[in-house]
Amino acid sequence: MESKVAKKEIDTHTERLSVEPPNIHTDFIRQIIKKDKETNRYEGRVHTRFPPEPNGYLHIGHATSICLNFGIAKDFGGFCNLRFDDTNPIGETIEYVESIKEDIRWLGFDWQNREFYASDYFEQLYEYATQLIKKGVAYVCDLSPEKMREYRGTLTKPGMNSPYRGRSAEENLDLFERMQEGKFPDGSRTLRAKIDMASPNLNMRDPVMYRILRATHFRQGNKWCIYPMYDFTHGQSDSIEGVTHSLCSQEFEDHRPLYNWYLNELEMYHPQQIEFARRNLSYTIMSKRKLIQLVEEGHVSGWDDPRMPTLSGLRKRGYTPEAIRDFCGRIGVAKSDNLVDVAMLEHCIRQDLNKHALRVMAVLRPLKVVIDNYPEEQTEELEATNNPENPDMGSRKIPFSRELYIEQEDFMENPSKKYFRLAPGREVRLMHAYYVKCERVIKDETGEVLQVHCTYDPETRGGWSENGRKVKGTLHWVSANHSLEAEVRLYNHLFLKENPDDVGDNEDFKSNLNPNSLEILTKCQVEPSLIDANPGTRYQFLRQGYFCTDPDSSSEKPVFNRTVSLRDTWAKIQKNR
């Protein structure tokens, strides 16, 4: 069942999705499909599919494929299936299925009634296998996995035929049937295609089609004790569903001849497979196997940890579907792998939140300020604009009183020449409020500053001086008598190196984990307007960055995750080009 946060996200972003301009990408895949339409190939049909394996949560790399497959179907008036490639029962769960469906909906895509599973075709695939056995192009092999690797050969050395390759069709049919009946131990026999052990393409050297595996399937239960390999399932599943354009990542290019071989031998309809490059992200791991390690070994709090590149983690961190779709559109599709700067992804979320996030004040490391000449019992309601980039978002009232909190870093007792914030004898502007001037400080016995005492100029209400007096520093603040104590979680890159896989021979990728990827601040003070902040609500904390309300929040203790800082390095790079 999809979470309430994700459901709210889907509803909130539906209108914004509908008003986006038409897709005008001209990548090489769309050019191929455009030509196919013009030549009436597949009778003008365009039918794609997104085929995740339900053995983990989707990550930002999957988002590229989702946007590509569903986007192409939309652009060309076609269809896109959601098909779960659930051929390996070990590690596959209904939890992963539901998380994948939730993420796709959250991104703004809908497969309508076209939800399929490779396991739906197990009976048909079994029949296909028997057809190939009867044709004499598939056989049961008794080689152990170790021996099979030995017989397979290398890139420079041809393989050797299995000693069981010459079995008759009748014997192979009998053995294959008994494999399914559970008459043999796990791993003792396989069904292999009989192709060419001398082929320069290792995938064509009598690949395994079925293996014996006693494991409970999350949909099929214990009905099967043999399971088809992915390579035997992929092409036939596409063909069964009438897929016209099977879009795959680059590593499947060498598998394409095998998929075509199966379809040719079975005399089945051929989808067109087109490969595109993976896009890796700097300071990020995209391997699902390695992400599982991070989760199972406790390096992160779970799949939805905001430091993870999973869509659920990005959502919890405050990323919007619009920003992710924008990112996927910007990086496009290519024919060779490359490393994308994570700064581009951060730029996309800043661009979105700059227009749509409420701008509020929050003090992360509080220092008390007392305005000595402000009436002790007085409270004012000051007007604050919710977002100057979006006037339709209106304004709100914020309380102002004698005692305030400012950031510790916004006061310096002995300031440097270029320090323009609060210091003894110096005047600054309090945002939306008044000019204040530091008169004295109170310290503890160790010399630490406990309070800063100031005076204010009542003629500068709203933060402006009518006589033209100017100040260089503007500080954010909250009223000490009205603010809420909050927890703020500051997230940074999970890895220290741009390429986390760049490790020595005796190291693994976890040696690059950033020990400072999370900092938790528990004594922050935020505006009282944030008392009703629902999980998933996004804000710009003025001068601090963009933040999102965490599901752990409560009215007594709101919790906010930092989505991204305000510093946009990608925008600066583009500006200087």
C-alpha positions as CSV (number, residue, x, y, z in Angstrom):
1,M,0.0,0.0,0.0
2,E,1.4,3.4,-1.0
3,S,2.3,5.7,1.9
4,K,0.2,8.7,2.8
5,V,3.2,11.0,2.0
6,A,3.5,9.5,-1.5
7,K,-0.2,9.7,-2.1
8,K,-0.2,13.4,-1.1
9,E,2.7,13.9,-3.4
10,I,0.9,12.3,-6.3
11,D,-2.2,14.5,-5.8
12,T,-0.1,17.7,-5.3
13,H,1.9,17.3,-8.4
14,T,-0.7,16.1,-10.8
15,E,-1.7,19.6,-12.0
16,R,1.9,20.7,-12.4
17,L,2.6,17.6,-14.5
18,S,-0.3,18.2,-16.8
19,V,0.8,21.8,-17.7
20,E,4.4,20.8,-18.6
21,P,5.3,21.6,-22.2
22,P,5.4,18.7,-24.7
23,N,8.5,16.6,-24.8
24,I,10.8,18.0,-27.5
25,H,13.8,15.7,-26.9
26,T,15.5,14.6,-30.1
27,D,17.7,11.8,-28.6
28,F,18.8,8.9,-30.8
29,I,16.1,6.6,-29.5
30,R,13.3,9.0,-30.3
31,Q,14.8,9.5,-33.7
32,I,14.7,5.7,-34.3
33,I,11.1,5.5,-33.2
34,K,10.1,8.5,-35.2
35,K,11.5,6.8,-38.3
36,D,9.7,3.5,-37.4
37,K,6.4,5.5,-37.2
38,E,7.1,7.1,-40.6
39,T,7.7,3.8,-42.3
40,N,4.8,2.2,-40.5
41,R,7.0,-0.4,-38.8
42,Y,4.9,-2.4,-36.3
43,E,1.9,-0.9,-38.0
44,G,2.7,2.5,-36.4
45,R,2.5,1.1,-32.9
46,V,4.8,2.2,-30.1
47,H,4.8,0.0,-27.1
48,T,7.5,0.1,-24.4
49,R,7.9,-1.5,-21.0
50,F,9.7,-0.8,-17.7
51,P,11.0,-4.2,-16.4
52,P,12.4,-3.9,-12.8
53,E,13.4,-6.9,-10.8
54,P,11.6,-6.7,-7.4
55,N,14.7,-7.4,-5.3
56,G,15.3,-3.8,-4.0
57,Y,14.1,-0.2,-4.1
58,L,14.3,1.9,-7.2
59,H,17.1,4.5,-7.4
60,I,17.8,7.6,-9.4
61,G,19.3,5.5,-12.2
62,H,16.0,3.7,-12.6
63,A,14.3,7.1,-12.8
64,T,16.0,7.7,-16.2
65,S,14.6,4.4,-17.6
66,I,11.1,5.2,-16.1
67,C,11.1,8.6,-17.7
68,L,12.4,7.3,-21.0
69,N,10.0,4.4,-21.3
70,F,6.9,6.1,-20.1
71,G,7.9,9.4,-21.8
72,I,8.3,7.8,-25.2
73,A,5.0,6.0,-24.9
74,K,3.4,9.4,-24.1
75,D,5.2,11.3,-26.8
76,F,4.2,8.9,-29.5
77,G,0.7,8.1,-28.3
78,G,1.6,4.5,-27.3
79,F,1.6,2.3,-24.3
80,C,4.1,1.4,-21.6
81,N,3.9,-1.8,-19.5
82,L,5.1,-2.3,-16.0
83,R,6.5,-5.8,-15.9
84,F,8.3,-7.3,-12.9
85,D,11.0,-9.6,-13.9
86,D,10.5,-12.0,-11.0
87,T,12.5,-15.0,-12.2
88,N,14.8,-15.3,-9.1
89,P,12.7,-16.0,-6.0
90,I,15.7,-15.4,-3.7
91,G,15.5,-11.8,-2.4
92,E,12.3,-10.9,-4.3
93,T,9.4,-9.7,-2.1
94,I,6.0,-8.1,-2.3
95,E,7.5,-5.2,-0.3
96,Y,9.7,-4.3,-3.2
97,V,6.9,-4.7,-5.7
98,E,4.8,-2.2,-3.8
99,S,7.6,0.2,-3.3
100,I,8.4,0.2,-7.1
101,K,4.7,0.9,-7.9
102,E,4.6,3.7,-5.4
103,D,7.8,5.3,-6.8
104,I,6.6,5.2,-10.4
105,R,3.2,6.8,-9.4
106,W,5.1,9.4,-7.4
107,L,7.2,10.3,-10.4
108,G,3.9,11.0,-12.3
109,F,3.5,8.0,-14.5
110,D,0.7,5.4,-14.8
111,W,0.8,2.0,-16.4
112,Q,-3.1,1.8,-16.2
113,N,-4.1,-1.9,-16.5
114,R,-0.8,-3.1,-17.9
115,E,0.8,-4.6,-14.8
116,F,2.6,-7.9,-15.7
117,Y,5.0,-10.3,-14.1
118,A,7.5,-12.7,-15.8
119,S,6.1,-15.3,-13.4
120,D,2.8,-15.0,-15.3
121,Y,4.5,-16.7,-18.2
122,F,6.2,-19.6,-16.3
123,E,3.8,-22.1,-17.9
124,Q,4.4,-20.7,-21.3
125,L,8.2,-20.5,-20.8
126,Y,8.2,-24.1,-19.8
127,E,6.4,-25.0,-23.0
128,Y,8.9,-23.0,-25.0
129,A,11.7,-24.9,-23.4
130,T,10.2,-28.2,-24.3
131,Q,9.8,-27.0,-27.9
132,L,13.5,-26.2,-28.1
133,I,14.3,-29.6,-26.6
134,K,12.1,-31.4,-29.2
135,K,13.9,-29.3,-31.9
136,G,17.2,-30.6,-30.7
137,V,18.5,-27.2,-29.7
138,A,18.3,-27.6,-25.9
139,Y,19.7,-30.2,-23.6
140,V,20.0,-31.1,-19.9
141,C,23.5,-30.8,-18.6
142,D,25.0,-32.4,-15.5
143,L,28.1,-30.2,-15.3
144,S,28.7,-28.5,-12.0
145,P,28.9,-24.7,-12.0
146,E,32.6,-24.9,-11.6
147,K,33.0,-27.3,-14.5
148,M,30.7,-25.3,-16.7
149,R,32.9,-22.2,-16.2
150,E,35.9,-24.3,-17.1
151,Y,34.2,-25.6,-20.3
152,R,33.0,-22.2,-21.3
153,G,36.4,-20.9,-22.3
154,T,37.6,-17.3,-22.3
155,L,37.4,-14.3,-24.6
156,T,40.5,-15.6,-26.4
157,K,39.9,-19.3,-26.0
158,P,36.9,-21.2,-27.4
159,G,34.8,-23.3,-25.1
160,M,34.4,-27.1,-25.1
161,N,31.2,-29.0,-25.7
162,S,29.6,-30.5,-22.6
163,P,29.8,-34.3,-22.5
164,Y,26.0,-34.3,-22.1
165,R,25.4,-32.2,-25.2
166,G,24.7,-35.3,-27.3
167,R,21.7,-36.6,-25.3
168,S,18.6,-37.4,-27.3
169,A,15.6,-35.3,-27.3
170,E,13.6,-38.0,-25.6
171,E,16.2,-38.3,-22.8
172,N,16.3,-34.5,-22.4
173,L,12.5,-34.2,-22.2
174,D,12.4,-36.9,-19.5
175,L,15.2,-35.3,-17.5
176,F,13.7,-31.8,-17.8
177,E,10.3,-33.1,-16.6
178,R,11.9,-34.8,-13.7
179,M,13.8,-31.6,-12.9
180,Q,10.5,-29.9,-12.5
181,E,9.1,-32.7,-10.4
182,G,11.9,-32.2,-7.9
183,K,13.6,-35.5,-8.5
184,F,17.1,-34.0,-8.5
185,P,19.1,-31.8,-5.9
186,D,19.4,-28.1,-6.4
187,G,22.2,-27.2,-8.8
188,S,22.8,-30.7,-10.0
189,R,21.4,-30.2,-13.5
190,T,20.6,-27.3,-15.8
191,L,18.8,-26.9,-19.1
192,R,21.1,-25.3,-21.7
193,A,20.6,-24.0,-25.2
194,K,22.7,-25.8,-27.9
195,I,24.2,-23.0,-29.9
196,D,28.0,-22.6,-30.4
197,M,30.7,-23.2,-27.8
198,A,33.2,-21.5,-30.1
199,S,31.2,-18.3,-30.6
200,P,33.2,-15.1,-29.9
201,N,30.2,-13.9,-27.9
202,L,30.3,-15.8,-24.6
203,N,26.6,-15.4,-24.2
204,M,26.1,-17.7,-27.1
205,R,28.2,-20.6,-25.7
206,D,25.3,-22.9,-24.7
207,P,23.8,-20.6,-22.1
208,V,21.7,-21.9,-19.2
209,M,18.0,-21.6,-19.7
210,Y,16.7,-23.3,-16.4
211,R,18.3,-24.1,-13.1
212,I,17.0,-26.2,-10.2
213,L,16.2,-24.0,-7.2
214,R,14.0,-24.9,-4.3
215,A,12.8,-21.5,-3.1
216,T,9.4,-20.1,-2.3
217,H,8.3,-17.6,-4.9
218,F,6.4,-14.6,-3.5
219,R,3.6,-15.1,-6.1
220,Q,4.0,-18.7,-7.2
221,G,4.6,-20.2,-3.8
222,N,6.3,-23.6,-4.1
223,K,4.7,-24.6,-7.4
224,W,8.1,-24.5,-9.2
225,C,11.4,-26.0,-8.2
226,I,13.0,-24.9,-11.5
227,Y,13.2,-21.3,-12.6
228,P,14.0,-19.7,-16.0
229,M,17.1,-17.5,-16.3
230,Y,16.6,-13.9,-17.0
231,D,18.1,-14.2,-20.5
232,F,15.5,-16.9,-21.4
233,T,12.7,-14.8,-20.1
234,H,13.5,-11.3,-21.3
235,G,12.9,-11.5,-25.1
236,Q,9.9,-13.9,-24.9
237,S,8.2,-11.7,-22.3
238,D,8.6,-8.7,-24.6
239,S,7.2,-10.7,-27.5
240,I,4.2,-12.1,-25.6
241,E,3.3,-8.5,-24.5
242,G,3.6,-7.1,-28.0
243,V,6.4,-4.7,-27.1
244,T,7.7,-2.8,-30.1
245,H,10.7,-1.1,-28.7
246,S,12.6,-2.9,-25.9
247,L,14.8,-0.2,-24.3
248,C,17.8,-1.7,-22.4
249,S,20.9,-0.5,-20.7
250,Q,24.2,-0.9,-22.6
251,E,25.3,-4.1,-20.9
252,F,22.5,-6.0,-22.7
253,E,23.9,-5.3,-26.1
254,D,25.9,-8.5,-26.1
255,H,22.8,-10.4,-25.0
256,R,20.7,-9.2,-28.0
257,P,22.0,-12.0,-30.3
258,L,20.9,-14.6,-27.7
259,Y,17.4,-13.0,-27.3
260,N,17.0,-13.1,-31.1
261,W,18.2,-16.7,-31.3
262,Y,15.5,-17.8,-28.9
263,L,12.8,-15.8,-30.7
264,N,14.0,-17.2,-34.1
265,E,14.0,-20.8,-32.9
266,L,10.6,-20.4,-31.4
267,E,9.3,-18.5,-34.5
268,M,8.0,-15.7,-32.3
269,Y,7.4,-12.0,-33.0
270,H,10.6,-9.8,-32.6
271,P,10.6,-6.6,-30.6
272,Q,13.4,-4.2,-31.5
273,Q,15.9,-3.9,-28.7
274,I,17.7,-0.5,-28.4
275,E,20.5,0.0,-25.9
276,F,21.4,3.2,-24.1
277,A,24.1,4.0,-21.6
278,R,23.9,4.0,-17.9
279,R,24.4,7.4,-16.2
280,N,26.3,7.1,-13.0
281,L,26.1,9.9,-10.4
282,S,29.1,11.4,-8.6
283,Y,29.5,10.6,-4.9
284,T,26.9,7.9,-5.3
285,I,26.6,4.1,-5.6
286,M,24.1,2.8,-8.1
287,S,24.7,-0.9,-7.7
288,K,21.6,-2.5,-6.1
289,R,23.8,-5.2,-4.6
290,K,25.9,-2.6,-2.9
291,L,22.9,-0.6,-1.8
292,I,21.5,-3.8,-0.2
293,Q,24.9,-4.1,1.7
294,L,24.5,-0.6,3.1
295,V,21.0,-1.4,4.3
296,E,21.7,-4.9,5.7
297,E,24.9,-3.9,7.4
298,G,23.4,-0.8,9.1
299,H,25.4,1.9,7.4
300,V,22.1,3.7,6.7
301,S,18.8,3.6,8.5
302,G,17.0,1.8,5.6
303,W,16.2,2.0,1.9
304,D,14.5,5.4,2.5
305,D,17.4,6.9,4.3
306,P,17.7,10.4,2.8
307,R,21.4,9.8,2.1
308,M,20.5,6.9,-0.3
309,P,20.0,7.5,-4.0
310,T,16.7,5.6,-3.9
311,L,13.6,7.4,-5.0
312,S,12.1,6.8,-1.6
313,G,15.2,8.3,0.1
314,L,15.2,11.3,-2.3
315,R,11.5,11.8,-1.5
316,K,12.1,11.7,2.2
317,R,14.9,14.2,1.8
318,G,12.5,16.6,0.0
319,Y,13.2,16.0,-3.7
320,T,10.2,16.6,-5.9
321,P,9.1,14.5,-8.9
322,E,9.4,17.6,-11.1
323,A,13.0,18.0,-10.1
324,I,13.9,14.4,-10.9
325,R,12.1,14.5,-14.2
326,D,13.9,17.7,-15.0
327,F,17.2,16.0,-14.1
328,C,16.4,13.0,-16.3
329,G,15.5,15.3,-19.2
330,R,18.7,17.3,-18.8
331,I,21.1,14.3,-18.9
332,G,19.1,12.7,-21.7
333,V,20.1,9.3,-23.2
334,A,23.5,8.5,-24.7
335,K,25.4,5.5,-26.2
336,S,28.3,5.5,-23.8
337,D,28.5,5.5,-20.0
338,N,29.5,8.7,-18.2
339,L,29.6,10.2,-14.7
340,V,27.0,12.9,-14.1
341,D,27.9,15.6,-11.5
342,V,25.5,15.3,-8.5
343,A,25.6,19.2,-8.6
344,M,23.2,19.0,-11.6
345,L,20.7,17.0,-9.6
346,E,21.0,19.5,-6.8
347,H,20.5,22.4,-9.2
348,C,17.3,20.9,-10.5
349,I,15.7,20.7,-7.0
350,R,16.9,24.2,-6.2
351,Q,15.2,25.5,-9.4
352,D,12.0,23.8,-8.4
353,L,11.9,24.7,-4.7
354,N,13.0,28.3,-5.4
355,K,9.6,28.8,-7.0
356,H,7.4,26.6,-4.9
357,A,8.8,26.3,-1.3
358,L,7.6,28.5,1.5
359,R,10.4,30.7,2.8
360,V,10.5,30.7,6.6
361,M,13.0,31.4,9.4
362,A,14.8,28.8,11.4
363,V,17.8,29.1,13.7
364,L,19.8,25.9,13.8
365,R,22.4,26.9,16.5
366,P,20.6,29.4,18.7
367,L,22.2,32.4,20.4
368,K,19.8,34.5,22.5
369,V,19.5,38.2,21.7
370,V,17.8,40.6,24.2
371,I,16.5,44.0,22.9
372,D,16.9,46.1,26.0
373,N,14.8,49.1,24.8
374,Y,11.9,46.9,23.6
375,P,8.9,46.6,26.0
376,E,9.1,43.4,28.0
377,E,5.4,42.3,27.6
378,Q,4.9,43.5,24.0
379,T,4.5,41.2,21.0
380,E,4.2,42.4,17.4
381,E,2.8,40.6,14.4
382,L,5.1,41.4,11.4
383,E,4.3,40.8,7.8
384,A,6.5,38.3,5.9
385,T,6.4,37.3,2.2
386,N,6.0,33.6,1.7
387,N,8.0,33.5,-1.5
388,P,9.1,36.6,-3.4
389,E,9.5,34.4,-6.6
390,N,5.9,33.5,-6.4
391,P,3.5,36.3,-5.3
392,D,0.5,34.0,-5.5
393,M,1.9,32.3,-2.3
394,G,0.9,35.3,-0.3
395,S,2.3,36.3,3.1
396,R,2.1,35.3,6.8
397,K,2.4,36.9,10.2
398,I,5.5,36.3,12.4
399,P,5.7,37.3,16.0
400,F,8.4,39.7,17.3
401,S,9.3,40.2,20.9
402,R,12.0,41.4,23.3
403,E,13.9,38.2,23.3
404,L,15.0,36.5,20.1
405,Y,17.3,33.8,18.8
406,I,19.9,34.3,16.0
407,E,22.5,32.0,14.6
408,Q,25.7,31.7,16.7
409,E,27.7,32.3,13.6
410,D,25.9,35.6,13.1
411,F,27.7,37.2,16.1
412,M,31.4,37.7,16.5
413,E,33.0,39.5,19.4
414,N,36.2,40.3,17.5
415,P,35.1,40.4,13.9
416,S,37.4,40.3,10.9
417,K,37.4,43.2,8.4
418,K,35.0,41.5,6.0
419,Y,32.6,40.3,8.6
420,F,29.3,42.2,8.2
421,R,27.1,40.5,10.7
422,L,26.4,41.4,14.4
423,A,29.4,42.5,16.5
424,P,29.9,45.0,19.5
425,G,28.9,48.5,18.4
426,R,27.7,47.3,15.0
427,E,24.1,47.6,13.5
428,V,22.4,45.0,11.4
429,R,19.0,44.4,9.9
430,L,16.7,41.7,11.3
431,M,14.8,40.4,8.3
432,H,11.2,41.7,8.2
433,A,11.7,43.4,11.5
434,Y,14.0,46.3,12.7
435,Y,17.6,47.5,12.8
436,V,19.3,46.4,16.0
437,K,22.7,47.5,17.4
438,C,24.8,45.3,19.7
439,E,25.5,47.1,23.0
440,R,27.0,44.4,25.3
441,V,27.4,40.7,25.7
442,I,27.0,38.3,28.7
443,K,29.5,35.4,29.0
444,D,29.8,32.4,31.3
445,E,32.9,31.6,33.4
446,T,34.6,30.0,30.4
447,G,34.2,33.1,28.2
448,E,31.5,31.6,26.0
449,V,28.9,34.2,24.9
450,L,25.5,33.4,26.4
451,Q,23.5,36.5,25.4
452,V,23.9,39.5,23.2
453,H,22.1,42.7,24.4
454,C,21.0,45.1,21.7
455,T,18.9,48.2,21.2
456,Y,16.5,48.6,18.3
457,D,15.4,51.5,16.2
458,P,11.5,51.6,16.1
459,E,11.6,53.8,13.0
460,T,12.9,50.9,10.9
461,R,9.9,48.6,11.2
462,G,9.8,46.1,8.3
463,G,13.6,46.2,8.2
464,W,14.0,49.4,6.3
465,S,15.1,52.9,7.3
466,E,13.1,55.9,6.0
467,N,16.1,58.3,6.3
468,G,18.2,56.2,3.9
469,R,20.5,54.7,6.6
470,K,22.0,51.5,5.3
471,V,23.5,48.4,7.0
472,K,25.5,45.7,5.3
473,G,24.2,42.7,7.3
474,T,20.8,41.0,7.3
475,L,20.1,38.3,9.8
476,H,17.3,35.8,10.2
477,W,15.8,35.2,13.6
478,V,12.9,33.8,15.6
479,S,11.0,35.1,18.7
480,A,12.3,33.2,21.8
481,N,8.8,33.3,23.4
482,H,7.0,31.9,20.3
483,S,9.5,29.6,18.5
484,L,9.3,25.8,18.4
485,E,12.2,23.6,19.4
486,A,12.9,21.3,16.4
487,E,15.3,18.6,15.3
488,V,17.2,19.3,12.1
489,R,19.1,16.6,10.2
490,L,21.9,17.9,8.0
491,Y,22.7,15.5,5.2
492,N,25.9,15.4,3.1
493,H,27.3,13.1,0.4
494,L,27.3,9.5,1.7
495,F,30.7,8.9,0.1
496,L,33.9,10.9,0.2
497,K,35.1,10.2,-3.3
498,E,33.6,11.3,-6.5
499,N,33.7,7.7,-7.7
500,P,33.1,5.6,-4.6
501,D,34.1,2.4,-6.5
502,D,37.6,3.8,-6.9
503,V,39.3,1.7,-4.2
504,G,42.5,-0.2,-3.8
505,D,43.0,-3.9,-4.2
506,N,42.4,-4.7,-0.5
507,E,39.5,-2.3,0.0
508,D,35.9,-2.2,-0.8
509,F,33.5,0.6,-1.6
510,K,32.5,1.1,2.0
511,S,36.0,2.4,2.8
512,N,34.9,5.6,1.1
513,L,31.9,6.1,3.3
514,N,31.7,9.7,4.7
515,P,31.6,9.6,8.5
516,N,30.1,13.1,8.5
517,S,27.3,12.4,6.1
518,L,24.7,13.1,8.8
519,E,24.7,15.7,11.5
520,I,21.7,15.9,13.9
521,L,20.9,19.2,15.7
522,T,18.3,18.8,18.4
523,K,18.0,22.3,19.9
524,C,17.0,24.3,16.8
525,Q,14.3,27.0,16.9
526,V,11.8,27.5,14.1
527,E,8.9,29.8,13.4
528,P,5.6,28.9,15.2
529,S,4.0,28.7,11.7
530,L,5.7,25.3,11.3
531,I,3.7,23.7,14.1
532,D,1.3,22.3,11.5
533,A,4.0,21.2,9.0
534,N,2.8,17.9,7.5
535,P,5.3,15.2,6.5
536,G,6.8,16.0,3.1
537,T,6.2,19.7,3.3
538,R,9.1,21.7,1.8
539,Y,10.6,25.0,3.0
540,Q,13.4,27.3,2.3
541,F,15.0,28.1,5.7
542,L,16.2,31.6,4.9
543,R,20.0,31.7,4.5
544,Q,20.2,28.0,5.4
545,G,18.9,25.9,2.6
546,Y,15.9,23.8,1.6
547,F,14.4,21.5,4.1
548,C,11.6,18.9,4.2
549,T,9.4,17.8,7.2
550,D,10.3,14.3,8.2
551,P,7.6,11.6,8.9
552,D,9.1,11.5,12.5
553,S,7.7,14.9,13.1
554,S,5.2,15.7,15.8
555,S,3.6,18.9,17.1
556,E,5.8,18.7,20.1
557,K,9.0,18.1,18.2
558,P,9.0,18.8,14.4
559,V,11.9,17.2,12.5
560,F,13.3,18.6,9.3
561,N,15.7,17.0,6.8
562,R,18.0,19.2,4.7
563,T,17.2,18.6,1.1
564,V,20.0,20.7,-0.3
565,S,22.0,23.8,0.6
566,L,21.5,27.2,-1.1
567,R,24.9,27.2,-2.8
568,D,24.4,26.2,-6.4
569,T,27.7,25.2,-7.9
570,W,26.1,23.8,-11.1
571,A,24.5,27.2,-11.9
572,K,27.9,28.9,-11.4
573,I,29.6,26.4,-13.7
574,Q,27.0,27.0,-16.4
575,K,27.2,30.7,-16.1
576,N,30.9,30.7,-16.5
577,R,30.9,28.5,-19.6
